[in-house]
Amino acid sequence: MASSDSKVVFITGANQGLGLAIIEVAGLRYPENVYILGSRDVGKGEEAVQQLREKGVKARVDVVQLEVTNDEHITAAVDYVAKTYGRLDVLVNNAGMLRGVGVREDDPAAIRATYASLFDVHVTSVAVLTLMFKPLLYRAPAPLVVNVTSGLASVARLLDPARRMFRVPPYGASKVGLNGLTAHLQVGENDRAADDAAHPEAPSLGPRIRFFISNPGVLSTSFTRFHPLGKTPQLGAESAVRLIGDAEAKYDDYIQWEFEGGEMRKVPW
């Protein structure tokens, strides 16, 4: 069991890139926490833990096999957290995939497969994982869910003629879907908490879960094919890490946040 002074933090897609950087930055800043590194390949996850140790991370880091589209993996991950820690304080839905660049527009099967795979990872799997972890989140004193989005999911910025953004409709649309899912989950949770407050005599599921959206910006990682103008993964991790450590509840929930110019900023929908 984790102590009451620490947080149990589960990060998906965390054996490389942004997910690994989130554990690195958070682990150095909040070494009292427990970090659970979700990785499709356990061996690669263990290699990632060794990299964290070499960078000075002393916090406890567990490796759990997790392919977010695999329901058996999800069930096993929830069971592991339940038996090992009895609660989950923070869930970071970071796992993602980049497809849709150059997809043929005259091939309906390819178009359908591209959109289906992206929405499965970025929307459906996030919903499944979050709902399956809900009972453990309710056991935490101040539960958080941080969903990692993309700048392409800001419709306001996309439609701004002064901005020139990448054109990857399948990927961008799936991240818009993720943002919408986050808002719906938060509103539903707000309604539940309000109902609890109106009926204090009835048993409560637990404290209100706060949902956040983290926009890391364009990064220089394998995910973006090491874009020459991208941020380091550690700098991209900053918005998620600051949300993880938001003990004072100074950040509004179900809002998109980014870390730019040395400060946290809201991203328009």
C-alpha positions in Angstrom: 0.0 0.0 0.0 1.2 3.5 -0.7 1.4 6.0 2.1 -1.2 8.7 2.5 1.5 11.4 1.8 2.2 10.0 -1.7 0.2 9.7 -4.9 -0.2 6.6 -7.0 0.2 7.7 -10.6 -0.4 5.5 -13.6 0.9 6.7 -17.0 0.0 4.8 -20.2 2.4 4.6 -23.2 5.3 5.5 -20.8 8.3 3.4 -22.0 9.5 6.2 -24.3 8.9 9.7 -25.5 6.5 12.0 -23.6 5.2 9.3 -21.3 8.7 8.5 -20.1 9.5 12.2 -19.8 6.4 12.7 -17.6 7.7 10.0 -15.2 11.2 11.5 -15.3 10.1 15.1 -14.5 7.5 14.1 -12.0 9.7 11.5 -10.4 12.5 14.1 -9.8 10.1 16.7 -8.6 7.8 14.5 -6.5 10.0 11.5 -5.5 7.5 10.5 -2.7 5.0 9.4 -5.3 4.6 5.9 -6.9 4.7 5.8 -10.7 3.3 2.9 -12.7 4.7 2.7 -16.1 2.3 1.3 -18.7 4.1 -0.3 -21.6 3.0 -2.7 -24.3 6.3 -4.6 -23.9 7.4 -5.3 -20.4 11.1 -5.6 -21.4 11.1 -2.2 -22.9 9.3 -0.9 -19.8 12.1 -2.3 -17.6 14.7 -0.7 -19.9 12.9 2.6 -19.5 13.1 2.2 -15.7 16.9 1.8 -16.0 17.1 5.0 -18.0 15.1 6.8 -15.3 17.6 5.5 -12.6 20.5 6.8 -14.7 18.9 10.2 -14.7 18.6 10.3 -11.0 14.9 9.2 -10.5 14.7 7.5 -7.1 10.9 7.2 -6.8 9.3 3.8 -7.0 8.5 2.9 -10.6 6.5 -0.3 -11.4 6.1 -1.7 -14.9 2.8 -3.0 -16.0 2.1 -4.5 -19.4 -0.6 -2.4 -21.1 -1.7 -2.3 -24.7 -4.6 0.2 -24.3 -6.7 -1.5 -26.9 -6.4 -4.9 -25.1 -9.2 -5.3 -22.6 -7.4 -8.2 -20.9 -4.4 -6.0 -20.3 -6.7 -3.3 -18.9 -8.4 -5.7 -16.5 -5.0 -7.0 -15.3 -3.7 -3.5 -14.8 -6.6 -2.5 -12.7 -6.3 -5.7 -10.7 -2.6 -5.0 -10.1 -3.2 -1.5 -8.8 -6.1 -2.7 -6.6 -4.1 -5.5 -5.0 -0.8 -3.5 -4.7 -2.0 -0.1 -3.7 -5.7 -0.2 -3.1 -6.3 3.2 -4.9 -5.3 5.3 -7.8 -4.7 9.0 -7.3 -3.8 10.0 -10.9 -4.4 8.5 -14.3 -2.5 9.9 -17.2 -3.9 8.8 -20.5 -0.9 9.4 -22.7 -0.7 6.4 -25.1 -1.2 7.6 -28.6 -0.4 6.8 -32.3 0.2 9.0 -35.3 -1.5 7.9 -38.5 -3.2 9.6 -41.4 -0.3 11.3 -43.1 -0.6 10.6 -46.8 -3.6 8.2 -46.5 -5.1 7.6 -49.9 -8.4 9.5 -50.3 -9.6 7.1 -53.0 -9.4 4.0 -50.8 -12.4 3.8 -48.5 -11.0 0.7 -46.7 -7.8 2.6 -45.9 -9.6 5.7 -44.8 -12.0 3.7 -42.5 -9.1 1.7 -41.0 -7.1 4.8 -40.3 -9.9 6.7 -38.6 -11.0 3.5 -36.7 -7.6 2.8 -35.3 -7.0 6.4 -34.2 -10.4 6.8 -32.5 -9.9 3.4 -30.9 -6.7 4.5 -29.2 -7.4 8.1 -28.5 -11.1 7.9 -27.6 -12.6 4.5 -27.0 -9.6 3.1 -25.1 -9.3 6.2 -22.9 -13.0 5.8 -22.1 -12.6 2.1 -21.2 -9.4 2.6 -19.2 -10.8 5.6 -17.3 -14.1 3.9 -16.4 -12.4 0.7 -15.4 -10.1 2.7 -13.0 -13.0 4.8 -11.6 -13.6 2.6 -8.5 -9.9 3.0 -7.6 -9.9 6.7 -8.3 -12.8 7.1 -5.9 -10.7 5.6 -3.2 -8.2 8.5 -3.5 -8.6 11.7 -1.5 -8.3 14.0 -4.5 -8.4 11.9 -7.8 -7.2 13.3 -11.1 -7.3 12.2 -14.7 -5.0 13.9 -17.2 -5.7 13.3 -20.9 -2.9 14.1 -23.3 -4.2 15.9 -26.3 -2.6 17.7 -29.3 -2.6 21.3 -30.6 -4.4 20.0 -33.6 -7.4 19.4 -31.3 -7.9 23.1 -30.7 -10.7 24.0 -33.2 -10.3 27.7 -32.5 -6.6 27.6 -33.4 -7.2 25.4 -36.4 -9.7 27.9 -37.8 -7.5 30.9 -37.1 -6.2 32.1 -40.5 -3.2 33.6 -38.7 -2.0 30.2 -37.7 -0.6 27.6 -39.9 -1.0 24.1 -38.4 -0.3 20.6 -39.7 -3.1 19.1 -41.7 -3.7 15.6 -40.4 -7.5 15.2 -40.3 -7.6 11.6 -38.9 -5.2 12.3 -36.0 -6.6 15.8 -35.3 -10.2 14.6 -35.3 -9.4 11.8 -32.9 -7.9 14.3 -30.5 -10.9 16.6 -30.8 -12.9 13.5 -29.8 -10.6 13.0 -26.8 -11.2 16.6 -25.7 -15.0 16.1 -26.1 -14.9 12.8 -24.1 -13.0 14.6 -21.3 -15.6 17.4 -21.1 -18.4 14.8 -21.0 -16.7 12.8 -18.3 -16.2 15.9 -16.2 -19.7 17.1 -16.5 -21.0 13.7 -15.6 -18.8 13.6 -12.6 -19.9 17.1 -11.6 -23.5 16.0 -11.7 -22.7 13.0 -9.5 -20.9 15.1 -6.9 -23.8 17.6 -6.9 -26.3 14.8 -6.3 -24.1 13.5 -3.5 -24.1 17.0 -1.9 -27.9 17.2 -2.2 -28.4 13.8 -0.6 -25.7 13.6 2.2 -27.6 10.7 3.8 -27.0 8.4 0.9 -23.7 6.6 0.4 -21.2 8.3 -1.9 -19.0 6.7 -4.5 -16.2 9.0 -3.5 -14.7 12.4 -4.1 -15.2 14.3 -7.3 -12.7 13.3 -10.0 -11.1 16.2 -11.7 -10.4 15.8 -15.4 -7.7 17.8 -17.2 -6.4 18.1 -20.8 -2.7 18.5 -21.3 -1.3 19.9 -24.6 2.4 19.1 -24.8 3.0 21.0 -28.0 5.1 19.7 -30.9 7.9 17.5 -29.5 11.1 16.1 -30.9 10.4 12.4 -30.3 10.0 9.2 -32.4 6.3 9.9 -32.3 6.9 13.1 -34.4 9.8 11.6 -36.3 12.1 13.9 -34.3 10.6 17.1 -35.7 13.5 19.7 -35.9 11.4 22.5 -34.3 10.0 20.3 -31.6 10.4 20.7 -27.8 12.3 18.3 -25.7 10.0 15.6 -24.2 10.9 17.0 -20.7 9.6 20.4 -21.6 6.5 18.9 -23.2 5.9 17.0 -20.0 5.7 20.1 -17.9 2.0 20.8 -18.3 1.0 17.2 -17.3 3.5 17.2 -14.4 2.1 20.5 -13.1 -1.4 19.2 -13.3 -0.3 16.0 -11.4 1.1 18.1 -8.7 -1.9 20.5 -8.4 -2.5 20.0 -4.7 -4.0 23.5 -4.3 -6.5 23.0 -7.1 -5.3 26.2 -8.8 -5.9 24.9 -12.3 -9.5 24.7 -13.7 -10.6 21.2 -14.6 -11.8 20.0 -18.0 -9.7 22.8 -19.5 -6.9 22.4 -22.0 -3.6 23.4 -20.5 -0.2 24.0 -22.1 3.2 25.2 -20.7 4.6 27.9 -22.9 6.8 30.9 -22.1 7.5 29.6 -18.6 3.9 29.5 -17.5 0.7 27.4 -17.7 -1.8 28.8 -20.2 -5.3 27.8 -21.2 -5.7 26.5 -24.7 -8.9 27.6 -26.5 -11.4 24.9 -27.5 
